[in-house]
Amino acid sequence: MGDGLQQAAGDRLRFYIDKYTSNPFLGILVGLAMSALIQSSSGVTVITVGLVSAGLLTLLQAIGIVMGANIGTTVTSFLIGFNLGDYALPMIFIGAALLFFTSN
C-alpha cells in the first residue's frame, strides 16, 4: 500500500500534506475535518497509517491528525445529544439577520 501511495502522490499532494500538517494544531484541525466528512475516526486512522508507511507523513504529523479525528468523533457524538428544537429559532433568527445585513 505504501509503494502505491508513493507512486500515486504527486508533488501537489505532497505540498498540501506538508502545508496543512506542518503545525500540530493544523494537523488536529485536518483530522477533525476528515472525521467529520467520513464519520469515522478509524477510517481516518487507517488512511493516516497508510500515508505514514508511504513516507508522505511523519509520525509527528500523524499524531495530530489521529488526535483530531478522535476529537471529531467526540464532537459528532456531542452534537447528536443536543435537542435541536431548543436552538432552532435562535439559529434561524441569526441566519436571517446575517442574510439581511450582509446582502447588497
trRosetta pair geometry for C-beta under 8 A, 3 or more apart (Angstrom, degrees):
i j d omega theta_ij theta_ji phi_ij phi_ji
1 4 5.8 -59 -151 38 32 111
1 5 6.3 30 154 -18 67 107
1 50 5.3 -81 141 -135 126 103
1 53 6.7 54 85 88 98 134
1 54 7.3 -91 122 -61 71 101
2 5 5.8 -56 -147 37 31 109
2 6 6.4 33 155 -21 65 105
2 50 6.8 -162 -82 -165 63 62
2 53 3.9 -107 -82 126 122 93
2 54 4.0 -171 -153 -80 70 60
2 55 7.1 82 -173 -5 111 79
3 6 5.7 -52 -149 33 32 113
3 7 6.5 27 155 -14 65 106
3 54 7.4 -157 -42 -120 17 84
4 7 5.9 -59 -149 39 31 107
4 8 6.0 23 157 -15 67 113
4 54 7.9 -81 65 -104 54 122
5 8 5.7 -59 -137 43 31 107
5 9 5.9 29 164 -23 68 110
5 50 5.9 141 -50 155 153 99
5 51 6.5 -140 167 -101 154 51
5 53 7.8 97 39 81 138 84
5 54 3.7 -76 83 -91 121 157
5 56 6.5 -97 140 -13 117 132
6 9 6.2 -55 -139 33 24 107
6 54 4.8 -171 -51 -169 80 98
6 55 6.3 31 -92 46 114 105
6 56 7.2 -164 -93 -49 65 98
9 13 4.4 -117 -154 81 84 137
9 14 5.9 96 153 -51 116 86
9 17 8.0 -10 -156 -13 134 140
9 54 7.1 117 -3 143 136 141
9 56 5.7 174 -77 -96 176 136
10 13 5.4 104 52 9 65 97
10 14 7.2 -125 104 0 38 92
11 14 5.6 -57 -148 41 35 112
11 15 6.2 42 152 -27 67 104
12 15 5.6 -51 -150 30 31 115
12 16 6.7 24 155 -12 64 104
13 16 6.0 -58 -150 40 32 106
13 17 6.2 33 153 -20 67 107
13 56 7.5 -30 127 -149 106 136
14 17 5.7 -52 -143 37 32 112
14 18 6.3 28 159 -14 65 107
14 56 6.4 -123 -106 -141 80 93
15 18 6.1 -62 -151 40 26 106
15 19 6.0 25 154 -22 64 113
16 19 5.4 -53 -138 37 32 114
16 20 6.0 5 171 2 68 112
17 20 6.8 -71 -139 48 20 90
17 21 5.8 -23 176 20 61 121
17 51 7.2 -169 -137 -168 142 136
17 56 5.6 -14 134 163 173 101
17 57 6.4 -111 177 -77 125 81
17 61 7.8 66 166 167 91 153
18 21 6.8 -77 -125 53 17 85
18 22 5.7 41 173 -60 62 103
19 22 6.6 -35 -142 -7 14 114
20 26 5.5 -148 -173 156 53 120
20 27 7.6 124 137 -82 67 51
20 30 5.3 109 146 -76 113 131
21 26 6.2 -149 -99 103 26 102
21 27 4.5 65 -141 -91 76 92
21 30 6.0 -56 -80 19 86 157
21 57 6.5 -34 114 -127 161 101
21 61 4.1 64 150 -156 122 113
21 64 6.6 161 -153 72 85 128
21 65 6.5 -21 -121 -54 122 108
22 26 6.8 20 51 56 61 138
22 61 7.4 -22 -84 -99 27 111
23 26 4.2 82 67 7 97 108
23 27 6.9 -162 91 -10 50 83
24 27 5.3 -52 -149 34 37 118
24 28 6.6 41 152 -22 66 98
24 60 7.1 -80 -85 166 99 92
24 63 7.5 -23 -133 87 105 98
24 64 4.3 -164 -153 -87 65 130
25 28 5.7 -48 -153 30 35 112
25 29 6.7 34 149 -16 64 103
25 64 7.4 -79 -31 -148 11 130
26 29 5.5 -53 -150 38 37 112
26 30 6.3 41 150 -22 67 102
26 64 7.5 41 74 150 53 148
27 30 5.5 -50 -146 34 33 113
27 31 6.4 33 154 -17 64 105
27 61 5.5 -166 -104 -159 137 60
27 62 8.0 -89 -166 -47 135 6
27 63 7.5 55 129 77 147 58
27 64 2.5 70 99 107 129 132
27 65 5.0 -83 -179 -50 92 65
27 67 7.8 66 115 47 100 101
27 68 6.4 -163 130 -14 60 131
28 31 5.7 -55 -149 38 31 111
28 32 6.3 34 152 -21 65 106
28 64 5.0 -90 -47 -173 65 86
28 65 7.5 -140 -85 -84 29 25
28 67 5.5 -44 -110 92 93 104
28 68 3.8 157 -164 -72 46 104
28 71 6.8 30 -172 25 100 144
29 32 5.5 -52 -145 36 32 113
29 33 6.3 31 156 -17 65 106
29 68 6.2 -92 -9 -130 12 143
30 33 5.9 -56 -147 38 29 108
30 34 6.2 27 155 -18 65 108
30 64 7.6 62 44 121 103 103
30 65 5.7 -44 90 -110 106 88
30 68 6.2 103 65 80 54 163
31 34 5.8 -54 -142 38 30 109
31 35 6.1 30 158 -19 64 108
31 44 6.0 106 -149 165 77 144
31 48 7.8 9 -104 -70 102 140
31 64 6.6 -170 -13 132 127 61
31 65 3.9 151 -71 -166 107 47
31 66 6.2 -106 -128 -20 146 10
31 67 6.3 112 72 67 162 52
31 68 2.4 127 67 73 107 106
31 69 4.1 -89 -180 -35 101 69
31 70 7.7 -5 148 13 129 60
31 71 7.3 87 104 38 110 97
31 72 6.5 -154 130 -10 72 123
32 35 5.9 -57 -147 38 27 110
32 36 6.4 27 154 -19 63 107
32 68 4.2 -91 -31 -179 72 96
32 69 7.1 -142 -73 -75 33 30
32 71 5.5 -40 -93 85 101 105
32 72 4.0 159 -143 -68 55 104
32 75 7.2 39 -152 18 106 142
33 36 5.7 -55 -148 36 31 111
33 37 6.3 29 155 -19 65 107
33 68 7.7 -11 12 154 63 129
33 72 7.3 -124 -14 -99 17 141
34 37 5.7 -57 -147 37 31 110
34 38 6.3 -9 169 14 68 108
34 44 4.7 119 115 -113 121 117
34 47 7.6 -129 179 63 145 144
34 65 7.3 17 28 -165 141 99
34 68 7.6 82 35 109 96 113
34 69 6.3 -40 79 -94 104 95
34 72 7.4 -174 66 12 58 171
35 38 6.9 -70 -133 54 24 81
35 39 7.4 74 172 -102 56 14
35 40 7.1 -137 -141 68 67 28
35 41 5.1 11 -122 -85 120 71
35 44 5.3 -54 -74 -27 76 150
35 68 6.9 -170 -2 127 122 74
35 69 4.2 146 -63 -143 121 63
35 70 7.6 -148 -91 -26 160 18
35 71 7.7 149 45 69 155 59
35 72 3.0 135 78 88 130 140
35 73 5.5 -93 -179 -45 134 72
35 76 7.3 -131 137 -21 101 128
36 39 7.4 16 -168 -72 23 55
36 72 5.1 -113 -43 -162 76 121
36 75 7.6 -32 -82 82 103 120
36 76 6.6 174 -110 -70 69 111
38 43 5.1 -107 127 91 137 144
38 44 6.7 160 57 -56 126 84
39 76 6.9 143 -130 -149 74 165
40 43 3.7 67 96 6 120 111
40 44 6.7 169 99 -10 67 80
40 73 7.8 29 -148 -92 18 112
41 44 5.5 -51 -150 37 41 114
41 45 6.2 45 150 -23 68 104
41 66 7.8 83 -178 -158 98 62
41 69 4.0 130 -138 147 83 100
41 70 5.3 81 -149 -83 151 50
41 72 6.7 158 -83 68 97 96
41 73 4.3 -60 -32 -39 122 132
42 45 5.6 -53 -148 35 32 113
42 46 6.4 34 153 -20 65 103
43 46 5.7 -51 -147 34 32 111
43 47 6.4 31 154 -16 64 105
44 47 5.8 -55 -149 38 31 111
44 48 6.1 33 152 -21 65 109
44 65 6.8 -151 163 156 109 98
44 66 7.2 161 116 -108 103 52
44 69 3.8 -170 85 -113 147 141
44 72 7.9 84 -15 52 162 137
45 48 5.6 -55 -145 38 30 113
45 49 6.3 32 156 -20 65 104
45 66 5.5 60 -105 -119 87 99
45 69 6.2 -158 -50 85 77 160
46 49 5.9 -51 -146 34 30 110
46 50 6.5 32 153 -18 61 106
47 50 5.7 -57 -154 36 31 114
47 51 6.5 29 151 -18 65 106
48 51 5.7 -55 -149 36 33 110
48 52 6.4 33 152 -19 66 104
48 57 6.6 -58 -161 61 72 165
48 62 4.9 127 170 -143 113 93
48 65 5.0 173 -107 99 135 134
48 66 5.9 -147 78 -62 167 87
48 69 7.7 -124 -22 -21 138 144
49 52 5.7 -52 -147 36 33 111
49 53 6.3 30 155 -16 66 106
49 62 7.4 87 -80 -154 45 139
50 53 5.8 -56 -145 39 30 107
50 54 6.3 25 155 -15 64 109
51 54 5.7 -57 -145 40 31 110
51 56 4.5 -78 -168 69 85 111
51 57 4.3 56 124 0 108 115
51 62 7.3 173 80 -92 103 104
52 55 7.7 47 178 -68 32 23
52 56 7.6 -91 -72 55 23 68
52 57 4.8 -59 -79 75 64 100
52 58 7.4 45 -125 -179 88 8
52 59 6.5 69 -140 -84 130 57
52 62 4.9 -5 -68 -65 126 148
57 61 4.6 -131 -165 87 92 124
57 62 5.0 107 133 -59 130 90
57 65 7.5 -42 -153 1 153 143
58 61 4.8 97 53 8 76 101
58 62 7.0 -140 95 -6 40 89
59 62 5.5 -56 -147 38 34 114
59 63 6.5 42 154 -28 66 99
60 63 5.9 -46 -150 24 31 113
60 64 7.2 29 153 -13 59 101
61 64 6.1 -58 -161 34 35 110
61 65 6.6 30 149 -16 68 108
62 65 5.6 -57 -148 38 37 111
62 66 6.1 33 157 -17 71 107
63 66 6.0 -57 -145 39 29 107
63 67 6.2 30 156 -18 64 108
64 67 5.8 -56 -146 38 29 111
64 68 6.3 28 156 -17 64 108
65 68 5.7 -57 -150 39 29 112
65 69 6.4 33 152 -23 64 104
66 69 5.5 -49 -147 32 34 114
66 70 6.6 32 155 -16 64 103
67 70 5.9 -57 -152 37 32 108
67 71 6.4 31 151 -16 66 106
68 71 5.5 -54 -145 39 34 112
68 72 6.1 40 153 -24 66 105
69 72 5.5 -51 -148 34 31 115
69 73 6.7 33 153 -20 63 101
70 73 5.7 -48 -150 32 35 112
70 74 6.6 35 151 -17 63 104
71 74 5.6 -56 -152 37 35 113
71 75 6.3 35 151 -20 68 105
72 75 5.6 -52 -144 36 32 111
72 76 6.3 36 155 -21 64 104
73 76 5.7 -52 -149 34 31 113
73 77 6.5 30 153 -16 64 105
74 77 5.8 -56 -151 38 32 109
74 78 6.2 34 151 -22 65 108
75 78 5.4 -54 -146 36 33 115
75 79 6.4 35 154 -21 66 103
76 79 5.8 -53 -149 33 30 111
76 80 6.7 34 152 -22 62 102
77 80 5.7 -51 -153 29 34 114
77 81 6.9 34 151 -20 63 105
78 81 5.8 -58 -159 31 34 113
78 82 7.5 47 146 -34 62 93
79 82 5.8 -36 -161 6 43 116
82 86 7.8 -121 175 47 87 109
82 87 7.0 -16 167 6 126 134
83 86 4.9 66 96 -3 101 110
83 87 7.8 137 94 0 61 90
84 87 5.8 -73 -155 50 48 98
84 88 5.9 69 149 -57 79 94
85 88 5.7 -30 -138 -3 33 120
87 90 5.9 -65 -159 50 55 106
87 91 5.5 52 149 -24 85 114
88 91 6.0 -67 -149 40 25 108
88 92 6.2 24 158 -20 65 108
89 92 5.7 -52 -143 35 32 111
89 93 6.4 33 157 -19 64 105
90 93 5.6 -55 -148 37 33 113
90 94 6.3 32 156 -18 67 106
91 94 5.7 -51 -144 38 32 110
91 95 6.2 33 155 -18 65 108
92 95 5.7 -56 -146 39 29 112
92 96 6.2 28 156 -18 65 108
93 96 5.9 -56 -145 38 28 108
93 97 6.2 28 156 -19 64 108
94 97 5.8 -55 -146 37 29 111
94 98 6.4 30 155 -19 64 106
95 98 5.8 -55 -148 36 30 110
95 99 6.4 28 155 -16 64 106
96 99 5.7 -55 -147 38 32 110
96 100 6.1 31 155 -21 66 109
97 100 5.7 -56 -144 37 30 111
97 101 6.1 8 166 -3 66 113
98 101 6.4 -66 -136 47 24 95
98 102 5.6 -1 174 1 65 122
99 102 6.6 -67 -126 47 18 95
99 103 6.0 23 173 -32 60 113
100 103 6.7 -54 -142 20 16 107
